[in-house]
Amino acid sequence: MTTASESVLIHEHPLWALIEARAEAQPDGLFLVDELGHQLTFGGYREQVNAVAAGLHDTGVGAGAIVSWQLPTWVESVVLVGALSRLGAVQNPMLPIYRGREVGFISQQLSPSLMICPGTWRGFDYAEQARTCAGTEVLVCDRGLGLPTGDPSTLPPAEPDANRFGWVFYTSGTTADPKGAKHSDFTVGAPGRAMVHRFGMQGDDRCGLVFPFTHIGGIQFVFAALYTGMTLVLVEAFDDAGIDFLSQQQITFTGAGTPFYLKYLERQRTQPDQPLFPEVRGFAGGGQTKPPHLHYEMLETFGAPVLSGWGLTEFANIAMVDHQASDDHKARTEGFANFGVELKAVLPDGSEAPPGTEGELRAKGFHMHLGYVDESLNAQAFDDDGYFITGDLGIIDAEGYVEITGRAKDVIIRKGENVSAKEVEDALYTHPSVADVAVIGLPDPDRGERVCAIVVSAPDSAPPTLDELTQHLTQVGLMRQKHPEQLEITDTLPRNPAGKVLKEELRSRYR
């Protein structure tokens, strides 16, 4: 039997084979903990997974069946992932923020045989939504009431296959219909394995899972925990109560992006003599790029670095920073391409950008999705060499480090000159009165587009004025043509579950 401190990496690729191998190696190792006091060991997890797989099989779920599910970050959700894997089903995790439009669109496109969701959660009736929009059988799973169970001896033999199409994750769909990216255990699990190696995760780590589990990153953390034997600490909702719970859990890793870091910093300032995370070794980030100064602020406040990565729903963890990298690389870049990933930057004329020159980033390799559910989208998603066209702009330096400079569609064209919204945002983040910021382009009859900054004021600070921000940007060396011409103050920025600002919503609000 192996303890957490003695646990070794298990190199299985199919999820079910990994579940079995970890349960055999470390049956008493603690796998899951939640804020209600529920705990599940790796051995106990395998038992529950088998029982739920049998229960679902009794309802007709079998190999190849498509099952959509929309559950919060619960122990039941992690058990469901394992059970569907045991059955060889194709699973479609849906974000809890999805409402009728998204649920209806996805259900029409996938035609799932079963939809699993809560009854009412956080004041919203998911069961009624599913019955109205999903067009299929609905199974209600509330927290604590669990999932159907059965006799595992009735299950057919498992046939784990890492390359089998087994997952569909949908993009957020903030400006159009969401796109369904098809994945396998290998394309989802390889990013989890990369995270383990780059961040230096070990069997005795305790990792706080604070973002929606149905995001592709949530599944990667399950793979990472099963690879290493570490414990996942589940938080149903990221709020003050959730942070209180995390602070009591000897967390060594947590995340998961800029809005989360800002909340941790705000909370720590209220209790300067009481460390929020005294054991933390790193803040595992992704979902959106970070302003460089944030790494140093987190390091100074918590004594632990921001360890960020870059990827998309279609291609998770393309690049990640190494835990042994310099602070400059941790602050300024998203690391370098992970093992099995090829990366290049492409100029507007289609040629490859030389090191240090901005281009549109393209990647191919182990983590790349298997294509879209709507196959008509594939033609424009890949170039002639098989690279996925990410839509992100960035610089790859001579050492291979990647610096994200913006989105191809997030460039403001002011009087014919391109203005990177991210560059302006990074500069504004360094103003002491700015807690959060988004920069957008708004239609302007004279300039084509004008630069508008939407700012959330720092706690206990007066909202900055446009003149103050202009002076600050001048001092930090940002050229005058990139300075905002419009300033809006708001209490909070609209974000999707991955932490990305919903800029279309801001453009509609302030145009």
Residue pairs with C-beta under 8 A, 6 or more apart in sequence:
1 26
1 27
1 28
2 8
2 25
2 26
2 29
2 203
2 229
3 26
3 28
3 29
4 26
4 29
4 30
4 203
4 204
4 229
4 230
4 231
5 203
5 204
6 203
7 25
7 26
7 29
7 202
7 203
7 204
7 228
7 229
7 230
8 25
8 203
8 229
9 196
9 227
9 228
10 18
10 21
10 22
10 25
10 226
10 227
10 229
11 227
12 18
12 21
13 162
13 185
13 186
13 189
14 85
14 160
14 161
14 162
14 185
15 81
15 82
15 85
15 160
15 185
15 189
15 222
15 223
15 226
16 82
16 85
16 86
16 158
16 160
17 160
18 189
18 223
18 226
18 227
19 42
19 45
19 46
19 49
19 82
19 85
19 86
19 226
20 46
22 29
22 31
22 42
22 226
22 229
23 42
23 43
23 45
23 46
25 229
26 42
26 43
26 203
26 229
27 41
27 42
27 43
28 41
28 42
28 43
29 41
29 42
29 203
29 229
29 231
30 39
30 40
30 41
30 231
31 40
31 41
31 42
31 44
31 45
31 225
31 231
31 232
32 38
32 39
32 40
32 45
32 75
32 78
32 231
32 232
32 234
33 39
33 206
33 231
33 232
33 233
33 234
33 249
34 74
34 75
34 233
34 234
34 235
34 236
35 234
35 235
35 236
35 241
35 242
35 245
36 143
36 144
38 75
40 48
40 75
40 79
42 226
42 229
45 78
45 79
45 82
46 82
48 79
48 82
49 79
49 82
49 83
49 86
50 83
50 86
50 152
50 155
51 149
51 150
51 152
52 79
52 80
52 82
52 83
52 146
52 147
52 148
52 149
53 82
53 83
53 84
53 86
53 87
53 150
53 152
53 155
54 149
54 150
54 151
54 152
54 154
54 155
55 147
55 148
55 149
55 150
56 67
56 83
56 84
56 87
56 89
56 114
56 147
56 148
56 150
57 87
57 150
57 154
57 155
57 156
58 148
58 150
58 154
59 114
59 139
59 148
60 113
60 114
61 67
61 84
61 87
61 89
61 113
61 114
62 87
62 88
62 89
62 156
63 87
63 88
63 89
63 156
63 159
64 88
64 89
64 90
65 87
65 89
65 90
65 113
65 114
66 89
66 90
66 91
66 92
66 110
66 111
66 112
66 113
66 168
67 84
67 89
67 90
67 91
67 92
67 112
67 113
67 114
67 115
67 116
68 91
68 92
68 94
68 106
68 107
68 110
68 112
68 114
68 115
68 116
68 134
68 136
69 77
69 80
69 91
69 92
69 93
69 94
69 115
69 116
69 117
69 214
70 93
70 94
70 95
70 96
70 98
70 103
70 115
70 116
70 117
70 118
70 126
70 130
70 214
71 77
71 80
71 96
71 116
71 117
71 118
71 141
71 213
71 214
72 96
72 118
72 121
72 143
72 212
72 213
72 236
72 237
73 209
73 210
73 211
73 212
73 213
73 218
73 234
73 235
73 236
74 143
74 213
74 234
74 236
75 234
76 141
76 143
76 146
76 147
77 213
77 214
78 213
78 222
78 232
78 234
79 147
80 116
80 141
80 147
81 91
81 93
81 219
81 222
83 147
84 91
85 91
85 160
85 166
85 185
86 155
86 158
87 155
88 158
88 159
88 161
88 164
88 166
89 166
90 165
90 166
90 167
90 168
91 166
91 167
91 168
92 106
92 110
92 112
92 167
92 168
92 169
92 170
92 180
93 167
93 169
93 213
93 214
93 215
93 218
93 219
94 102
94 103
94 106
94 170
94 214
95 170
95 172
95 212
95 214
95 215
95 496
95 497
96 121
96 126
96 212
96 214
96 497
97 212
97 496
97 497
98 106
99 129
100 129
100 132
100 133
102 170
102 173
102 178
103 129
103 130
103 133
103 134
104 133
104 134
104 135
105 173
105 177
105 178
106 170
106 178
106 180
107 115
107 133
107 134
107 135
107 136
108 135
109 180
109 373
109 374
110 168
110 180
110 373
111 135
111 136
112 134
112 136
113 136
113 137
114 136
114 137
114 138
114 139
115 130
115 134
115 136
115 137
115 138
115 139
116 138
116 139
116 140
116 141
116 147
117 126
117 127
117 129
117 130
117 138
117 139
117 140
117 141
118 126
118 127
118 140
118 141
118 142
118 143
119 125
119 126
119 127
119 140
119 142
120 126
120 127
121 142
122 237
127 138
127 140
130 138
131 138
139 147
139 148
141 147
143 236
160 185
161 185
162 184
162 185
162 186
162 189
163 184
163 185
163 186
164 184
164 185
165 182
165 183
165 184
165 370
166 183
166 184
166 185
167 182
167 183
167 184
167 185
167 188
167 219
168 180
168 181
168 182
168 183
168 373
169 180
169 181
169 183
169 215
169 216
169 313
170 178
170 179
170 180
170 181
170 313
171 178
171 179
171 181
171 312
171 313
171 314
172 178
172 496
172 497
172 498
172 500
173 179
174 496
174 502
174 504
174 505
175 504
179 314
179 372
179 373
179 374
179 377
180 372
180 373
180 374
181 313
181 314
181 369
181 370
181 371
181 372
181 373
182 369
182 370
182 371
182 372
182 373
183 216
183 369
183 370
184 370
186 366
187 316
187 366
187 367
187 368
187 369
187 370
188 216
188 219
188 220
188 223
188 316
189 220
189 223
190 338
190 340
190 366
190 367
191 220
191 223
191 311
191 316
191 317
191 338
191 367
192 219
192 220
192 221
192 222
192 223
192 224
192 227
193 223
193 224
193 227
194 317
194 320
194 338
194 339
194 367
195 201
195 220
195 221
195 224
195 284
195 309
195 317
195 320
196 224
196 227
196 228
197 339
198 307
198 309
198 320
198 321
198 322
198 323
198 335
198 338
199 253
199 282
199 284
199 307
199 320
199 323
200 281
200 282
200 323
200 324
201 207
201 224
201 228
201 230
201 253
202 228
202 230
203 228
203 229
203 230
204 230
204 252
205 228
205 230
205 231
205 252
205 253
205 281
206 230
206 231
206 233
206 249
206 250
206 251
206 252
206 253
206 279
207 221
207 224
207 225
207 230
207 231
207 232
207 233
207 251
207 252
207 253
207 254
207 284
208 233
208 235
208 246
208 249
208 251
208 253
208 254
208 255
209 218
209 221
209 232
209 233
209 234
209 235
210 235
210 238
210 242
210 246
210 254
210 255
210 256
210 260
211 217
211 218
211 238
211 255
211 256
211 257
211 260
211 287
211 497
211 498
211 499
212 218
212 497
213 219
213 234
215 497
215 498
216 313
216 316
217 256
217 286
217 287
217 316
217 498
220 316
220 317
221 232
222 232
224 230
225 231
225 232
233 245
233 246
233 249
233 251
235 242
235 245
235 246
236 242
238 260
238 263
240 267
243 263
243 264
243 267
243 276
246 254
246 277
247 276
247 277
250 279
251 277
251 279
251 280
252 279
252 280
252 281
252 282
253 280
253 281
253 282
253 283
253 284
254 260
254 264
254 277
254 280
254 283
254 284
255 283
255 284
255 285
255 286
256 284
256 285
256 286
256 287
256 499
257 285
257 286
257 287
257 288
257 290
257 498
257 499
258 285
258 288
258 290
258 291
258 294
258 436
258 499
259 436
259 493
259 495
259 499
260 285
260 499
261 283
261 285
261 290
261 294
261 298
261 306
262 435
262 436
264 276
264 277
264 283
264 298
264 302
265 297
265 298
265 301
266 435
266 459
267 276
268 275
268 276
268 301
268 302
269 459
275 302
276 302
277 302
277 304
280 302
280 303
280 304
281 304
281 323
282 304
282 305
282 306
282 307
282 323
283 298
283 302
283 304
283 305
283 306
283 307
284 307
284 308
284 309
285 306
285 307
285 308
285 309
286 308
286 309
286 310
286 311
286 317
286 498
287 498
287 499
287 500
288 498
288 499
288 500
288 501
289 308
289 310
289 334
289 404
289 422
290 306
290 308
291 425
291 426
291 429
291 430
292 331
292 332
292 426
293 331
293 426
293 429
293 430
294 306
294 331
294 429
295 305
295 306
295 327
295 330
295 331
296 327
296 331
298 304
298 305
298 306
299 305
299 306
299 327
305 323
305 327
305 330
306 330
306 331
307 320
307 321
307 323
307 330
308 320
308 321
308 330
308 334
308 335
309 317
309 318
309 319
309 320
309 321
309 334
309 335
310 317
310 318
310 319
310 320
310 334
310 335
310 392
310 402
310 404
311 317
311 318
311 319
311 367
312 318
312 390
312 392
313 369
314 368
314 369
314 381
314 388
315 363
315 367
315 368
315 369
315 388
315 390
316 367
317 338
317 367
318 337
318 338
318 341
318 343
318 361
318 363
318 367
318 390
318 402
319 334
319 335
319 336
319 337
319 338
319 341
319 343
319 402
320 334
320 335
320 336
320 338
321 329
321 330
321 333
321 334
321 335
322 335
322 336
325 335
329 335
329 401
332 403
333 397
333 401
333 402
333 403
334 402
334 403
334 404
335 401
335 402
336 399
336 400
336 401
336 402
337 343
337 363
337 365
337 400
337 402
338 365
338 366
338 367
339 366
340 365
340 366
340 367
341 363
341 364
341 365
341 366
341 367
342 363
342 364
342 365
342 387
343 361
343 362
343 363
343 396
343 400
343 402
344 352
344 353
344 359
344 361
344 362
344 363
344 387
344 396
345 352
345 353
345 357
345 358
345 359
345 360
345 361
345 362
345 394
345 395
345 396
346 352
346 353
346 359
346 360
346 361
346 362
346 383
347 353
347 357
347 359
352 359
353 359
353 396
355 396
355 397
355 398
356 395
356 396
356 397
356 398
357 395
358 393
358 394
358 395
358 405
359 393
359 394
359 395
360 389
360 390
360 391
360 392
360 393
360 408
361 390
361 392
361 393
361 394
361 396
361 402
361 404
362 383
362 387
362 388
362 389
362 390
363 387
363 388
363 390
364 385
364 386
364 387
364 388
368 388
369 388
371 378
371 381
372 378
372 381
380 389
381 388
381 389
382 388
382 389
383 389
391 407
391 408
391 409
392 404
392 406
392 407
392 408
393 404
393 405
393 406
393 407
393 408
393 411
393 420
394 402
394 403
394 404
394 405
395 402
395 403
395 405
396 402
397 403
404 422
405 420
405 422
405 423
406 420
406 421
406 422
406 423
410 420
410 421
410 422
410 503
411 418
411 419
411 420
411 421
412 418
412 419
412 420
412 421
412 439
412 440
412 441
412 449
412 451
413 419
413 441
413 448
413 449
414 441
414 444
414 447
414 448
414 449
414 450
414 451
414 481
414 482
415 447
415 448
415 481
416 448
417 481
419 441
419 451
419 481
419 482
420 482
421 438
421 439
421 440
421 441
421 503
422 439
423 478
423 482
424 439
424 451
424 453
424 473
424 478
424 482
424 483
424 484
425 437
425 438
425 439
427 472
427 473
427 476
427 478
428 434
428 437
428 439
428 453
428 455
428 469
428 472
428 473
428 484
429 437
430 472
430 476
431 464
431 468
431 469
431 472
432 458
432 461
433 457
433 458
433 461
433 462
433 463
433 464
433 468
434 455
434 456
434 457
434 458
434 464
434 469
435 456
435 457
435 458
435 459
435 461
436 455
436 456
436 492
436 493
437 453
437 454
437 455
437 456
437 493
438 453
438 454
438 493
438 501
438 503
438 506
439 451
439 452
439 453
439 454
439 484
440 452
440 454
440 503
440 506
440 507
440 510
441 449
441 450
441 451
441 452
441 507
442 449
442 450
442 452
442 486
442 507
442 510
442 511
443 449
443 511
444 450
447 485
450 485
450 486
451 482
451 483
451 484
451 485
451 486
452 484
452 485
452 486
452 487
452 488
452 510
453 469
453 484
453 486
453 487
453 488
454 488
454 489
454 490
454 493
454 506
454 510
455 463
455 464
455 469
455 487
455 488
455 489
455 490
456 489
456 490
456 491
456 492
456 493
457 463
457 464
457 489
463 489
464 487
465 487
466 484
466 486
466 487
469 483
469 484
469 487
470 483
470 484
473 482
473 483
474 480
474 483
486 510
488 510
493 501
493 506
494 501
494 502
494 505
494 506
495 501
495 502
496 502
